Each structure stands twice: as structure tokens, then as C-alpha cells.
Amino acid sequence: MLGRSLRGMQRRRVRSALTVLVMAVGLALVATTMWAADNVARWTHGWQHGTSAVVFLDADVSDTRQAQVLDALRSLVAVEWAELVPPATAHESLRVELGTELMDGIDVTALPSSIEVGFAPGVRDVALAHPVVERLLATEGIDDVELVGQWVDELGEMATGLTTAASAATGVALLVCTF
């Protein structure tokens, strides 16, 4: 049977070459999709299981005011933890997450101090509807508040979609390979 297949391939060289090319491209697409899904899932995992909000402080806020805001956030029942992130620490974290190439030329002083906040489970969605964000934005020394859950959820859904697409493409590739 193998001999017959090989003889058939010799007679139909162009068709055989195109079949092999299509299979190679299909498997490359599957591998690329799986790689992308894995990267997105690993990247969002830390956000899904950690920081719920980032409170960006004004550039000229004093150390005393930073401590007051941090203590006020830590006193909230809905907050599991809050941590002050100075510009140097934020710069190093971004260097690790994004890579050295993207962070070259960005001065540490260009980044603001911030406070990363972890809400208790199930509280993030309530915080979206609660006036706590507006109150924080009106607080002296606070420049902006970002709730990270919305876009992290969307990225998580994208990772799931990529994984599903990779699985479907694998099935199609296997089906094509059998014919």
C-alpha cells in the first residue's frame, strides 16, 4: 500500500507538493494560534488573580499624602490589599512585562507613583457601579483611577476564542491529513 502511494505521488508531483504545502501552512497556523492563545492567557492570568484597580497619583503629591491615600484605601472593607508602587518599581515591572526593548529610552521619572488595589472576590463589578471611583477621582493627590477588570475579561475571552480556534484548526488539519 505504501509503495502504491509513493508511485501515485511521483505521478502527481505538483498535486502532492501542493498538498504538503497546504498541510504545512495549516499546521503553522495552528501552532501560531496556540502560541498566541497561550501568551494571552499567561499575560492576563496575573491580572485576573491580582490587581483590580490602579490609582494613579499626581506627579507632585507628597509622601505624606501618598501614605494617607494608601491608608484610606486599606481601611475599606471591599479592599483586600493596597500597595504603593513608586515610579522605579513601576518602570522595572513594565521592563519585565513588556521587555527591555520597549522600555529603552523611557525615563523612570516619566511614570507616576500609583497604588495597586486588590478588591475582595466579586467586588470589582460592584465598584464599577459604585460612586467610589468618582470619589477617588475627586480626592486631592489622585490623577486617575483605572479598573483593570473590564479589559482583562475581554482579553481572557480572546484567549478562550484563540484556544477554540486552534482546536478547530487542529481538527481540520487532521481531517485534511487523512485524505
Protein Blocks (a to p, Z undefined) as FASTA:
>chain_A
ZZmmmmmmmmmmmlmmmmmmmmmmmmmmmmmmmmmmmmmmmmmmmmmmmcfbdcdddfkl
cfklmmmmmmmmmmpmklmbdcdddfklmmmmmmmmnopklmgopafklpccddddddde
hklmmmmmpcklmmmmmpghiabdcdfklmmmmmmmmmmmmmmmmmmmmmmmmmmmmZZ
